[in-house]
Amino acid sequence: MEVINYSAKRTDTQLLVITHLSQLLTYVTGFGGLIVPLVLWLTQKELVTGMNEHGKSIVNFQLTVLLLSILSIPAILLFGLGILSLIFIGIVAFVLPIVNAVKASKGEAPSHFCTIRFIK
């Protein structure tokens, strides 16, 4: 009798790229940049090779961006530097998903510098 292993993970770099690029939905909807990658990660982490690593990285990055954005709002009133930090956060939150999507298409690990590790 032959035992068939149905738990084998598939390699799907296109789904990893889509997961990274779905972070850009924040600029369209305002909230989709966290929800869509979270749903993709939770539903596909057992099925796709590398999805667990990429999904954790994306969720940690989006939570860090959200936290820093919330902390920058009072900094506008207190120091005036909050506007500069919001601009910096906006640029980084736009560029890093694109860079990591290119890395995911090549099969490389994602890199998010200065990201708080909420999920390990």
Buried (B, 14 or more C-beta within 10 A) or exposed (E): EEEEEEEEBEEBBEBBBBBBBBBBBBEEEEEBBBBBBBEBBEEBBEEBBBBBBBBBBBBBBBBBBBEBBEEBEEBBEEEEEBEEBBEEBBEBBEEBBEEBBEBBEEEEEBEBEEBEEEEE
